[in-house]
């Protein structure tokens, strides 16, 4: 069955290309509707979980890539996105995933996506409710399509191989990624001497 790479693109209201928050997911697709349907399902899933994200995200779109072939094979139309609350764009929760059932010690068989920017960041730690919501989101990622025709996978660059994801986890700590912050649009100066 063919493996595809899916870029879920959350566009910041600034409209700047550098202010797009991207999650890359991988699926083995052998389903009616093919990768195009999986892309639409992913887009709709992110839109359904809109209340995890900040209000400065205004649309979501998914691009499908075939490994080894340049450029997207398919791009979903953007749909409006209604996040809630305000928070820095660097704050996310990490959804970790594992291709091994138990030990999770093989670095080449585990990965993560940073889901955010998160809308609830006024506390030192994410709430248990927020963690449960992200785990529910991860379970839904695994349920895209059906078990017989679509499988959520991870990609190991070191092994150049895809592996079926068996487990997911969420920590009780915020993750920050400076590169996910907004690009500056203005710099202010003041002479001091």
C-alpha positions, 0 to 999 in steps of 0.5 A: 500500500502507498505511503503519503505525507500530509502537511496540515497548515494552520494559517495565522491571520497575518496571512504571511507564509512564514506564519503558517503552523504546520503538522506533518502526518503520514498515512498508508492509504489504500481507500476509496477516495484515496489520499484526497479523502484522507486530506479532507478528513484531516482538515475537518478533524483539525477544524472540529478541534478548533477550541484547542487553538488560539483565535489568531488562526483563521484557516486550515488546509492540507497538502498531500505529498507522495514520497520522492515526487516534488510538489503536492499531489493534492491540496484541499481548499482552505476552510475557515478556522475559529480558534479561541483565546490568545496565547503566544504562537510558540506554545504547544502541546507535544503529542508523542507517538510510538511504533513499539508497543511497550518499551519505546526505547528505539529512537528510530521508532518514535516521533512527535507533533507539536499541536498548537498554538494552544489556547489555554496557557494561563497556567504553569501546566496544561490541565488534565482536561487539556491533556485528555482532549489532545489524547482524544485528538490523537485517537481520532488521527488514528481513526482517519479512514478505516483500519483496513484501508488507512493506517497512521504511520510515523516516518524514520529519516534514519531508516528511511521507513514508515512504521505503524503507530501503536501508542500515543502520549501527552506530557503535563508540560507545555512545549515551546518552539521558538521557530513557530513564533510570528515573524516580526513586521516592525522593529522599533529603535531609540537612541540612548547616547 
